[in-house]
Amino acid sequence: MNSIRSRLLIWQMSALLVVALIACVLTYGVARRGFNQVRDYGLEQIASSVLRHDETPIPGASRPDNAEREEPPPGTRPIAPDQELVDNEPDDGQFVSQVWSPDGVLVYSSIEGDGPALQPQGFHETQWNNQLWRTYTVVRNSRTAQVAVALQDRETSFYQLIPWVFVPIGVLVVLLGFLIHEAVKRALRPLDGLGQQIGSRRLSELHALDTDDLPAEVAPLALALNRLLAQLDQLLASQRQFLADAAHELNTPLAAIKLQAQLTRKAQASDRDAALNELDSGIERAIHLAGQLLQLARLEPDARRPALSEVRLHEVVRQAVISLSPLAETRSTDLGLVHCDRATLKGDPHALRAMLDNLIDNALRYTPTAAQVDVNLEVHGNQAHLTVSDNGPGIAAPDRQRVLERFVRLAPGETTGSGLGLAIVAQIVHTHGGQLSLQDTPGGGLTVRVAFPLTASRETLS
């Protein structure tokens, strides 16, 4: 599962472990260096102390009769010419101290034997007695003192201190890990609360979420959800209104069909043909209304959009004019395609055909018999201009915006329309990024003009 909490914990815990490892390495290095420096400083102090307290006479040198002999430092022993060497181990202090005369003769040693070889002045490491030794050599007052300590003993002492260095770091890592876990848990708590607030709501509860106490990082998400909830509420309200309007509009033709069917059943044989014709007209109006409602439902904002393709608009225009020509002939209306340029645009061919059918059908439906309806398609630059003109009564300028709304009919009793044709046209034009305008036809009537952006255009059709 892709979890923000898990990712945060993994990254932060990994960073904590890496930092702890680096801290351990650095602490180890600093502690080792400091430990060695302290021990080297101890060697310096021991060497100075040996020189201060050493009074072993140098062969050939005279000593004043009244000179007082100082006792050698504790744990040391002078070397006498007739003394037998019986011990070759370091003293209890784990170090060896030695003194040499200016001519390089060993005159003093803290152990029985020669000990590590004399090294140049300063700190050095040398091999003796199958061990590696750290030595410090100093020259003062014609004497050379050297103090040595076994590195193995020094390492043992150092590693005895290491646990006391790393235990606090381990405790801090555990403590910080716990604090990081709690911090992540508390930081993500607003998201959990937001999820619970949304999950506990019902479909009817689409009011805005409370964003007062949300962190700055979560607030944009809640605001976006509020906008989505507002759009969803508006959409549901629109659908409810659409269903109410559709039920109201369908009720009238269905009631008329029922009444006409009853009249047909009661009609005499001589009147039955006329009654059947009325029944057919009512059924045709209901079918037309149902078809327009279906078209409008497909154009709803939440409806699934079909894949757009290259549409040859000129072919769609010609097919629409040809298919509606029989209807124009029944009304003795002159329907003609005056001008048609080749035009190609990106769109839905079925929706564009529905747009043309509604425009031409409206022009035929709302004009008197023996009228004229002209269709034009012209290309101007990168736009295709489609116009459907009639010489009917037209629409007054104040009503032109209102007729683009659903179920709006300016003269309900005089026409058989449903008030959906221009609403469908407006929705299709908007979906295709076009512009729709209603204008007066020169000499009287209505001209509907639609402008679409083109992807390609060519010469006029012959």
C-alpha positions in Angstrom: 0.0 0.0 0.0 1.3 3.4 -1.0 1.3 5.2 2.4 2.6 8.7 3.2 3.1 7.7 6.8 5.2 4.7 5.8 7.3 6.6 3.4 7.9 9.4 5.9 8.9 6.9 8.6 11.2 5.0 6.3 13.0 8.1 5.1 13.3 9.7 8.5 14.3 6.5 10.3 16.9 5.9 7.5 18.2 9.4 7.8 18.4 9.0 11.6 20.3 5.7 11.3 22.7 7.2 8.7 23.3 10.2 11.0 23.8 8.0 14.0 26.3 5.8 12.1 28.2 8.9 11.0 28.1 10.2 14.6 29.4 6.9 15.9 32.3 7.0 13.4 33.2 10.6 14.2 32.8 10.0 17.9 35.0 6.9 17.7 37.7 8.9 15.8 37.6 11.9 18.2 37.5 9.6 21.3 40.4 7.5 20.0 42.4 10.6 19.1 41.7 12.2 22.5 42.5 9.0 24.4 45.8 8.7 22.6 46.7 12.3 23.2 45.9 12.0 26.9 48.1 8.9 27.2 50.9 10.5 25.2 50.7 13.4 27.5 51.1 11.0 30.4 54.2 9.5 28.8 55.6 13.1 28.6 54.9 13.6 32.3 56.5 10.3 33.2 59.6 11.0 31.1 60.0 14.4 32.8 59.5 12.9 36.2 62.1 10.3 35.5 64.7 12.9 34.5 63.9 15.1 37.6 64.3 12.3 40.0 67.2 10.3 38.4 70.5 10.6 40.2 72.3 7.6 38.8 75.9 8.6 38.3 77.2 8.7 34.8 80.4 6.6 34.5 83.5 8.8 34.8 81.5 11.7 36.3 82.4 13.0 39.8 79.8 13.6 42.5 80.2 16.1 45.3 80.8 14.5 48.7 78.0 16.4 50.2 75.5 15.6 47.4 72.4 14.0 48.6 71.1 11.1 46.6 67.5 11.2 45.8 65.5 8.0 45.8 64.5 6.8 42.3 60.9 7.2 41.4 58.6 4.5 42.7 58.7 1.3 40.7 62.1 2.0 39.2 65.5 0.4 39.9 69.0 1.5 39.0 71.3 -0.7 37.1 74.5 -1.7 38.8 77.5 -3.2 37.0 77.5 -6.3 39.3 73.7 -6.7 39.4 72.3 -9.8 37.7 69.3 -9.3 35.3 66.6 -11.6 36.6 63.3 -9.9 35.5 62.3 -8.7 32.0 58.7 -7.7 32.5 57.3 -4.2 32.7 56.2 -2.9 36.1 52.7 -2.7 37.4 52.2 0.6 35.6 52.3 -1.1 32.2 55.1 1.2 31.1 58.9 1.0 30.9 61.2 3.9 31.8 64.9 4.1 30.7 67.7 6.6 31.1 70.8 6.8 28.8 74.1 8.7 29.2 75.2 11.1 26.5 77.4 8.4 25.0 74.4 6.0 24.6 75.0 3.8 27.7 71.8 2.6 29.4 72.3 3.8 33.0 68.7 3.2 34.3 65.8 1.0 33.5 62.5 0.3 35.4 62.8 -3.4 34.4 65.6 -5.9 34.5 67.0 -5.9 31.0 67.5 -3.6 28.1 63.9 -2.8 27.2 62.9 -1.2 23.9 65.7 0.2 21.8 66.6 3.9 22.1 64.5 6.0 19.7 65.0 9.5 18.3 63.6 12.3 20.4 59.7 12.5 20.4 57.0 10.0 19.9 57.6 6.7 18.0 56.4 3.2 17.7 58.8 0.2 17.9 58.7 -3.5 18.1 60.1 -5.2 21.2 59.4 -8.4 23.1 57.0 -9.5 20.3 54.8 -6.4 20.9 54.3 -3.0 19.4 55.3 -0.2 21.8 54.6 3.5 21.9 57.7 5.4 23.0 58.5 9.0 24.1 62.1 10.1 24.2 63.4 13.4 25.7 66.9 14.8 26.2 67.7 17.1 29.1 70.7 17.9 31.2 73.0 15.5 29.4 70.5 12.7 30.1 68.2 10.9 27.6 65.0 9.5 29.1 62.6 7.2 27.2 59.2 5.9 28.4 57.4 3.2 26.5 54.0 1.6 26.8 52.6 -1.5 25.0 50.0 -0.5 22.4 48.0 -3.6 23.1 47.5 -2.5 26.7 46.5 1.0 25.5 44.0 -0.5 23.0 42.5 -2.7 25.7 42.0 0.3 28.0 40.4 2.3 25.1 38.0 -0.5 24.1 36.9 -0.8 27.7 35.7 2.8 27.4 33.9 2.4 24.0 30.6 1.1 25.4 30.2 4.1 27.6 30.6 6.3 24.5 28.2 4.4 22.2 25.5 3.6 24.8 24.3 7.3 25.0 24.2 7.4 21.2 22.0 4.3 21.1 19.7 5.7 23.7 19.4 8.9 21.7 18.6 7.0 18.5 15.8 5.0 20.2 14.4 8.2 21.8 14.6 10.2 18.5 13.0 7.2 16.6 10.1 7.3 19.1 9.7 11.1 18.8 9.8 10.9 15.0 7.1 8.2 15.0 4.9 10.4 17.2 5.6 13.5 15.2 4.6 11.8 11.9 1.5 10.4 13.6 0.4 13.8 14.9 1.3 15.6 11.7 -0.9 13.2 9.6 -3.8 13.3 12.1 -5.6 16.1 10.1 -5.6 13.9 7.0 -7.2 11.1 9.0 -9.7 13.5 10.4 -10.5 14.9 6.9 -10.9 11.3 5.6 -13.3 10.4 8.5 -15.3 13.7 7.9 -15.7 12.9 4.2 -16.4 9.2 4.7 -19.1 9.8 7.3 -21.2 12.0 4.9 -24.2 10.9 2.9 -24.9 11.9 -0.6 -27.3 14.6 0.5 -24.7 16.2 2.7 -22.6 18.2 0.2 -21.9 21.3 2.3 -18.3 22.6 2.5 -15.8 20.9 4.8 -14.5 22.7 7.8 -11.0 24.1 7.0 -10.4 26.4 10.1 -8.1 24.1 12.0 -6.3 22.4 9.1 -2.6 22.9 8.5 -1.4 25.0 5.6 -0.3 21.8 3.7 -3.8 20.1 4.0 -5.9 23.2 3.6 -5.5 23.4 -0.2 -6.7 19.8 -0.5 -9.8 20.6 1.6 -10.5 23.7 -0.4 -10.2 21.7 -3.7 -12.7 19.2 -2.2 -15.0 22.0 -1.3 -15.0 23.3 -4.8 -15.7 19.7 -6.1 -18.5 19.3 -3.6 -20.0 22.6 -4.7 -19.8 21.5 -8.4 -21.3 18.2 -7.5 -24.1 19.9 -5.6 -24.8 22.1 -8.5 -24.7 19.2 -10.9 -27.2 17.2 -8.8 -29.4 20.2 -8.6 -29.2 20.6 -12.3 -30.1 17.0 -12.9 -33.0 17.2 -10.5 -34.3 20.3 -12.3 -33.8 18.5 -15.6 -35.7 15.5 -14.5 -38.5 17.7 -13.2 -38.7 19.7 -16.4 -38.5 16.5 -18.5 -41.3 14.9 -16.6 -43.4 18.0 -16.9 -42.8 18.3 -20.6 -43.4 14.6 -21.3 -46.6 14.7 -19.3 -48.4 16.9 -21.8 -47.8 14.9 -25.0 -48.4 11.6 -23.2 -51.7 12.9 -21.7 -52.7 14.2 -25.2 -51.8 10.7 -26.7 -54.0 9.0 -24.1 -56.9 11.4 -24.8 -56.5 11.0 -28.6 -56.5 7.2 -28.2 -59.7 7.4 -26.2 -61.3 9.7 -28.8 -60.2 7.3 -31.6 -61.8 4.4 -29.8 -65.1 6.3 -29.5 -65.0 7.9 -33.0 -67.3 6.8 -35.7 -65.9 5.0 -38.7 -66.1 8.2 -40.8 -64.1 10.2 -38.2 -61.6 7.5 -37.3 -59.0 8.4 -40.0 -58.8 11.9 -38.7 -58.6 10.7 -35.1 -55.8 8.3 -36.0 -53.9 11.2 -37.8 -54.2 13.2 -34.6 -52.9 10.2 -32.6 -50.0 9.8 -35.0 -49.1 13.5 -34.6 -49.2 13.2 -30.8 -46.9 10.2 -30.9 -44.5 12.0 -33.3 -44.3 14.9 -30.9 -43.6 12.6 -28.0 -40.9 10.8 -30.0 -39.4 14.1 -31.0 -39.3 15.4 -27.4 -37.9 12.1 -26.1 -35.1 12.3 -28.8 -34.2 15.8 -27.8 -34.2 14.9 -24.1 -31.8 12.1 -24.9 -29.5 14.4 -26.9 -29.5 16.9 -24.0 -28.7 14.2 -21.5 -25.7 13.1 -23.6 -24.4 16.7 -23.5 -24.6 17.0 -19.7 -21.2 18.1 -18.1 -21.0 14.7 -16.3 -21.7 12.6 -19.4 -18.9 10.6 -20.9 -17.3 12.5 -23.7 -16.7 10.6 -26.9 -13.3 10.6 -28.5 -12.9 13.6 -30.8 -11.8 13.1 -34.4 -11.3 15.0 -37.6 -14.7 15.9 -38.9 -15.4 17.2 -42.4 -18.0 19.7 -41.6 -19.0 20.3 -45.2 -20.0 16.7 -45.6 -22.1 16.9 -42.4 -23.8 20.0 -43.6 -24.7 18.4 -47.0 -26.0 15.3 -45.4 -28.2 17.2 -42.9 -29.7 19.3 -45.8 -30.4 16.3 -47.9 -32.0 14.3 -45.0 -34.3 17.2 -44.0 -35.3 18.1 -47.6 -38.4 15.8 -47.5 -39.7 17.6 -44.4 -39.2 20.9 -46.1 -41.2 19.7 -49.1 -44.1 18.7 -46.9 -44.2 22.3 -45.7 -43.6 23.7 -49.2 -40.5 25.4 -47.8 -37.5 26.1 -50.0 -34.5 24.5 -48.2 -31.2 25.1 -49.9 -27.5 24.9 -49.4 -26.3 28.2 -50.8 -22.6 28.0 -50.2 -20.4 25.3 -48.8 -16.6 25.5 -48.3 -14.5 22.6 -47.4 -13.8 22.7 -43.7 -12.2 20.3 -41.3 -12.4 20.6 -37.5 -11.8 18.5 -34.4 -15.0 17.3 -32.9 -17.8 14.8 -32.4 -19.5 14.1 -35.8 -22.7 12.8 -34.1 -23.1 16.0 -32.0 -22.4 18.2 -34.9 -25.0 16.5 -37.0 -27.5 16.8 -34.1 -26.7 20.6 -34.0 -27.5 21.0 -37.7 -30.6 18.9 -37.5 -31.9 21.1 -34.6 -31.0 24.3 -36.4 -32.7 23.3 -39.7 -35.7 21.7 -37.9 -36.2 24.9 -35.8 -36.1 27.0 -39.0 -38.7 24.7 -40.7 -40.9 24.4 -37.6 -41.1 28.1 -36.7 -41.5 29.6 -40.2 -44.8 29.7 -42.1 -45.4 27.4 -45.1 -43.9 28.4 -48.4 -41.0 30.1 -46.6 -37.3 30.0 -47.4 -34.4 28.4 -45.4 -30.8 28.9 -46.5 -27.8 27.1 -45.2 -24.2 28.5 -45.7 -20.8 27.3 -44.7 -17.9 29.7 -45.3 -14.3 29.6 -44.3 -12.7 32.8 -43.1 -9.1 32.5 -42.0 -8.9 29.7 -39.4 -12.6 29.7 -38.6 -15.7 28.1 -40.3 -18.8 30.2 -40.3 -22.1 28.2 -40.4 -25.4 30.2 -40.9 -29.0 29.0 -41.0 -31.3 31.8 -42.2 -35.0 31.9 -42.5 -37.6 34.6 -43.4 -40.0 33.7 -40.6 -41.1 35.9 -37.7 -37.7 36.0 -36.1 -36.9 36.5 -32.4 -36.9 39.8 -30.6 -33.5 41.0 -29.3 -34.5 40.8 -25.6 -35.6 37.2 -26.0 -32.6 35.9 -27.8 -30.6 34.9 -24.8 -33.6 33.4 -23.1 -34.4 31.0 -25.9 -31.0 29.3 -25.4 -32.3 28.0 -22.1 -34.1 24.6 -21.7 -37.8 24.3 -22.2 -38.2 28.0 -23.2 -40.9 28.6 -25.9 -41.9 32.1 -26.8 -45.3 31.1 -28.1 -46.2 27.7 -26.5 -49.7 27.5 -28.1 -48.7 28.3 -31.6 -45.9 25.7 -32.2 -45.3 22.0 -31.5 -41.7 22.5 -30.4 -40.3 21.4 -27.0 -38.1 24.4 -26.3 -34.9 22.3 -26.4 -33.6 22.8 -29.9 -31.5 25.9 -29.4 -30.4 24.8 -25.9 -29.0 21.7 -27.5 -27.3 23.8 -30.2 -25.8 26.1 -27.6 -24.4 23.2 -25.6 -22.8 21.5 -28.7 -21.2 24.8 -29.8 -19.8 25.4 -26.3 -18.4 21.9 -26.2 -16.6 22.4 -29.5 -15.1 25.8 -28.5 -17.3 27.7 -31.0 -19.4 30.9 -30.7 -23.1 31.2 -31.2 -25.1 34.3 -32.1 -28.7 35.1 -33.1 -29.1 37.9 -35.6 -31.9 39.4 -37.8 -32.1 38.2 -41.4 -32.1 41.1 -43.9 -35.7 41.5 -45.0 -37.1 39.8 -41.8 -36.5 36.5 -40.1 -33.8 34.9 -37.9 -30.2 34.0 -38.8 -28.3 31.7 -36.5 -24.6 32.0 -36.9 -22.0 29.6 -35.5 -18.2 30.0 -35.7 -15.9 27.0 -35.2 -12.1 26.9 -35.0 -10.6 24.9 -37.9 -7.8 22.4 -38.1 -7.8 22.6 -41.9 -9.7 24.3 -44.7 -9.9 24.0 -48.5 -11.5 25.4 -51.6 -15.2 25.7 -52.2 -17.1 22.6 -53.2 -18.2 22.4 -56.8 
